[in-house]
Amino acid sequence: MKKKLGISEKSFVIGTVGRLTPVKGQRYLLEAATKVVRQRPDTLFVFLGDGELLTELTEMAFSLGINDHVKFLGWRPDVADVMSTFDIFVLPSLNEGMGKVLVEAMAMGKPIIASNVGGIPDLVTHGLNGLLVPPADADAMADAIVTLHGDPSKAKRMAEKGKLIAAGYSVDAMIQKIDCLYDESMMRSS
């Protein structure tokens, strides 16, 4: 898949998936990328999704001088295939409900870096299955990326924990939880 996307096999890929819109916070990931690329020049940032900020974010990558380290892939039907190329998944949102894409990334065995907002801390426990950073904090995001890039065993442990957590959100697991709720409700009403 890396070859198909024009990504070098030697690249360490940081990826995100989501609409390119202000609330998703991709501009802060681009700002973080400038610091990361200085320390880890093998890093490539992949943005998967489309939206109103595509032109602005593309121009921002050029103005920051990191355009050779950034790929905007737009909307694609093969999200899972593209995500398979990621070494780390980042969700830089300023606000987020559940973050379904986090469950998908964890299920694929990706270590997570995400903003500590909304429902994200319900899925990501800092230090266990990922790293949480303050929203809109490009420096903290860059530090987290550099930390996981430099400690593959830590990243792998977090990815493995994430897979276990993601399993609790499978269709079967959700049906089982709903069944239990119904059973409890029936027992209370009888």
C-alpha positions in Angstrom: 0.0 0.0 0.0 2.9 2.4 0.7 4.1 1.9 -2.8 0.7 2.5 -4.2 0.4 5.8 -2.2 4.0 6.9 -3.2 5.3 6.5 0.4 8.8 5.4 0.9 9.3 2.1 2.7 11.7 4.0 5.0 9.1 6.6 6.1 7.7 6.5 9.6 4.1 7.4 8.9 2.0 9.6 11.2 -1.6 9.5 10.0 -5.0 11.1 10.8 -8.4 10.5 9.3 -11.3 13.0 9.3 -13.0 15.9 7.6 -10.7 18.8 7.0 -12.6 21.3 9.2 -11.5 23.6 12.0 -12.9 21.4 14.8 -10.8 18.5 13.8 -7.6 20.4 14.6 -5.4 19.3 11.7 -3.7 22.7 11.7 -2.1 21.8 15.1 -0.9 18.5 13.7 0.8 20.4 10.9 2.4 22.8 13.4 3.6 19.8 15.4 5.0 18.3 12.2 7.5 21.1 11.8 9.0 20.2 15.2 8.9 16.5 14.6 10.5 16.7 11.1 13.4 18.6 12.5 14.0 15.8 15.0 12.9 12.9 12.9 13.4 13.7 9.2 12.2 10.2 8.2 8.6 11.1 9.3 5.8 11.5 6.8 2.4 13.0 7.8 -0.7 11.6 6.0 -4.0 13.4 6.1 -6.9 11.3 4.9 -10.2 13.2 4.4 -11.6 16.1 2.5 -13.2 19.3 3.5 -13.2 23.1 3.4 -9.6 23.5 4.8 -7.9 21.4 2.1 -6.4 24.4 0.3 -5.6 26.3 3.5 -3.8 23.2 5.0 -1.9 22.5 1.8 -0.7 26.1 1.7 0.2 25.9 5.4 2.4 22.9 4.8 4.2 24.8 2.0 4.6 27.9 4.2 6.0 25.8 7.0 8.5 24.2 4.7 7.3 20.7 5.4 5.3 20.0 2.1 7.8 17.1 1.3 6.8 15.5 4.6 3.0 15.8 4.2 0.5 14.0 1.9 -3.1 15.1 1.6 -4.9 12.0 0.2 -8.5 13.4 0.1 -11.5 11.2 0.6 -10.9 7.6 -0.3 -13.0 4.4 -0.1 -10.0 2.3 1.1 -9.6 4.0 4.5 -8.5 0.8 6.3 -5.9 0.0 3.6 -4.5 3.5 4.0 -4.5 3.3 7.8 -2.6 0.1 7.6 0.4 2.2 6.5 0.3 4.4 9.7 2.9 3.8 12.4 1.0 6.1 14.7 -2.6 7.4 14.5 -3.2 11.0 15.7 -6.6 12.6 16.4 -5.9 16.3 17.0 -9.6 17.2 17.5 -10.7 20.3 19.4 -13.9 18.6 20.3 -15.0 15.0 19.6 -17.9 12.7 20.6 -16.9 9.1 20.7 -14.2 9.1 18.1 -15.2 6.0 16.2 -12.1 6.3 14.1 -10.0 5.8 17.3 -11.7 2.4 17.8 -10.9 1.5 14.2 -7.2 2.6 14.6 -6.9 0.6 17.9 -8.5 -2.4 16.3 -5.8 -2.2 13.6 -3.1 -2.2 16.3 -2.1 1.5 16.0 -0.7 3.4 18.9 -2.8 6.5 19.5 -2.1 10.1 20.2 -5.2 12.2 20.7 -6.5 15.4 22.2 -7.8 15.1 25.7 -11.4 16.3 24.9 -15.0 15.1 24.7 -15.4 11.3 24.6 -11.7 10.6 23.7 -10.6 9.9 27.3 -13.3 7.3 27.5 -11.4 5.3 24.8 -7.8 6.3 25.4 -6.2 6.1 28.8 -3.0 8.1 28.9 0.0 5.9 29.0 -2.0 2.7 28.6 -3.3 2.5 25.0 -2.1 5.9 23.9 -1.0 9.4 24.8 -3.4 12.2 25.5 -2.4 15.8 24.8 -4.1 19.1 25.5 -6.2 20.3 22.5 -4.6 22.9 20.2 -1.2 22.2 21.8 1.2 21.5 18.8 4.2 21.3 21.1 2.7 18.6 23.3 1.5 16.7 20.2 5.0 16.9 18.7 6.6 15.7 21.9 4.2 12.7 22.1 4.9 11.8 18.5 8.7 12.0 19.0 8.3 9.9 22.2 6.5 7.1 20.5 8.7 7.3 17.4 11.7 6.9 19.6 10.3 4.1 21.8 9.0 1.3 19.5 8.4 -1.1 22.4 6.3 1.4 24.2 4.3 2.1 21.0 3.8 -1.6 20.5 2.6 -2.2 24.1 0.1 0.7 23.7 -1.1 -0.7 20.4 -1.7 -4.2 21.9 -3.7 -2.6 24.8 -5.7 -0.7 22.2 -6.6 -3.8 20.3 -8.0 -5.3 23.5 -10.0 -2.2 24.3 -11.3 -2.0 20.7 -12.6 -5.5 20.9 -15.1 -4.2 23.5 -16.6 -2.1 20.8 -17.2 -4.8 18.2 -20.7 -5.4 17.0 -20.9 -8.7 19.0 -19.7 -6.9 22.2 -22.2 -4.1 21.8 -25.1 -6.6 21.2 -24.0 -8.5 24.3 -24.0 -5.2 26.4 -27.4 -4.3 25.1 -28.7 -7.8 26.0 -27.4 -7.4 29.5 -29.1 -4.0 29.8 -32.4 -5.5 28.7 -32.0 -8.4 31.1 -31.3 -6.1 34.0 -34.2 -3.9 33.1 -36.6 -6.9 32.9 -35.4 -8.1 36.3 -36.0 -4.7 37.9 -39.5 -4.4 36.4 -40.6 -7.9 37.5 
